């Protein structure tokens, strides 16, 4: 979690988990070790709050094979209106509900 983004004040009591997007590239092993790398890919100004988009990439620890990628959004209520972008090329749309 990022707490010192320049120009943005965060209050963890006002953090909400938003969308969570997952892509699987290979079956997850029943045994073994995984390694995940997390990075913040964008911080958006949604007016009433900031939206932090994080990407988590998971690898098989032994082979280094990329197994999965997740994007998760965390809404920081009350941290918006800082003049940042409102949309991101990193956002993924979910499947249409039938």
DRENTOR-6204 format. One line per 10 residues: number of its first residue (from 1); their letters; for each residue x, y, z of C-alpha. Coordinates in steps of 0.1 Angstrom, whole numbers, always signed. Layout:
BEGIN
NUM = a = X,Y,Z  ...
//
This chain:
BEGIN
1 = xxxxxxxxxx = +0,+0,+0  +13,+34,-9  +10,+60,+18  +33,+89,+6  +21,+97,-29  +30,+134,-35  +0,+156,-31  -24,+130,-19  -35,+124,+17  -45,+88,+26
11 = xxxxxxxxxx = -66,+77,+55  -65,+38,+58  -98,+39,+77  -114,+52,+45  -99,+25,+21  -123,+3,+2  -114,-27,-20  -128,-22,-55  -125,-43,-86  -103,-74,-87
21 = xxxxxxxxxx = -93,-87,-122  -74,-120,-126  -58,-137,-156  -45,-172,-153  -18,-182,-178  -11,-217,-165  -26,-240,-139  -14,-232,-104  +7,-261,-90  -7,-282,-62
31 = xxxxxxxxxx = +27,-282,-45  +57,-259,-47  +64,-222,-41  +51,-191,-58  +67,-157,-60  +45,-126,-65  +56,-91,-75  +34,-61,-68  +36,-26,-83  +13,+4,-83
41 = xxxxxxxxxx = +6,+11,-120  -17,+42,-116  -34,+66,-92  -66,+81,-106  -86,+111,-94  -122,+100,-92  -134,+132,-77  -147,+120,-43  -117,+97,-39  -85,+84,-54
51 = xxxxxxxxxx = -83,+50,-71  -50,+31,-67  -45,+4,-94  -20,-23,-84  -7,-51,-105  +3,-84,-89  +23,-109,-111  +27,-144,-98  +55,-168,-109  +65,-204,-102
61 = xxxxxxxxxx = +94,-197,-78  +115,-226,-92  +111,-222,-130  +103,-185,-131  +73,-193,-153  +46,-165,-152  +14,-181,-139  -10,-153,-132  -16,-115,-133  -40,-96,-111
71 = xxxxxxxxxx = -52,-60,-111  -68,-47,-79  -83,-14,-73  -84,+3,-39  -106,+34,-35  -93,+59,-10  -125,+78,+0  -119,+116,+5  -85,+116,-13  -97,+128,-47
81 = xxxxxxxxxx = -98,+162,-64  -60,+164,-68  -61,+171,-105  -50,+137,-118  -62,+116,-147  -97,+100,-144  -91,+70,-166  -61,+46,-171  -49,+24,-199  -43,-2,-171
91 = xxxxxxxx = -80,-6,-163  -96,-38,-175  -133,-43,-181  -149,-74,-167  -170,-99,-186  -205,-89,-195  -231,-103,-171  -255,-126,-190
//
